[in-house]
Amino acid sequence: MIDIILGRLLRLIIRVSLLIQGKNRLVVLTYHRVKQEDDPLQPDDMNVGQFERHIKALSAFYRVLKPEEAVTRLRKNTLPAGAVCITFDDGYANNYDIALPVLLKYRAPAIFFIAGSFINGGCMWNDIVIESIRRTKNTVLDLSVIGFDSFAIKTIEEKASAIEAILNQLKYRPMQQRLKNVKQLANIAGVTTPTDLMMSDEQIRNLHEHGMEIGGHTMNHPILTQISTEQARDEISTNKKQLESLVGEQITSFAYPNGKPDQDYKQEHIELLKECGYQSAFTTAWGSAKQNGDPYQIPRISSWDGSGLKLALRVLKTFFETPGRTL
Ligand SMILES: [Zn+2]
């Protein structure tokens, strides 16, 4: 009962607030993995109940638009009040298995940015670290060979803190070295890399056939500022062509890997996107997009709120924030 009253009150507050300042602004949400249960090794991952509360709240309080339509209307200054978009990064299989049925239930459109090299059985470097530590029978991981300390990994808490420390240190190593290092780590852990974490060609095609949009995210998920311009062009254009032949349609939206402005991409990468035929791109700068903002630097927010009402309030607050703070 209290929830219903709070919901109605919130809906009223949101309507009034958005009428005052929420027009021609767009709030974009980022999701990655959605799992059946809480994952103690990846506490930022959504469980399906939490995800459903999010989608239900977004559908109830806001206007969930298709990203391509939202970007077009942002440019034309015709966005409805309370316009939001839902995005997923990387291409995890659980986006198809677990998130898609929820999106369809609430008729909420979304875009899925796919890193091309991992389709059909691949595994991203961060997941090799996470799954090696999750699945190993070792209680200590001696990583001196890749320049790290030894990590005690007997308990869940120890495993979680080892994962965090290793990911943070590996994140900004050059791509080839990072890939070599995570393979060494998997060997030391005695674990075979999983082949079922990312979507298959067929799942991506099915997503698209269900009315979902597909967007580019490079082939190997490099931080663009850490590779040469030539490599960046290849990463961006090969991924675009691959996805276009997969879904039989032009791919027009892109999400920068990691996505922090000036740190993970620069103006030259925006020029590469234009050259390759992209029409919009999404970052991880925090805030709402406003009319006349750069369509190649659309900010996004992430949310780990457990309740739909909390998420609705966070989205409302974001309508009044412009980028400046990054994740
Ligand atoms: Zn990503």
Boltz pocket constraint, residues with backbone or C-beta under 6 A from the ligand:
constraints:
  - pocket:
      binder: B
      contacts: [[A, 89], [A, 90], [A, 217], [A, 221], [A, 256], [A, 257], [A, 258]]
      max_distance: 6.0
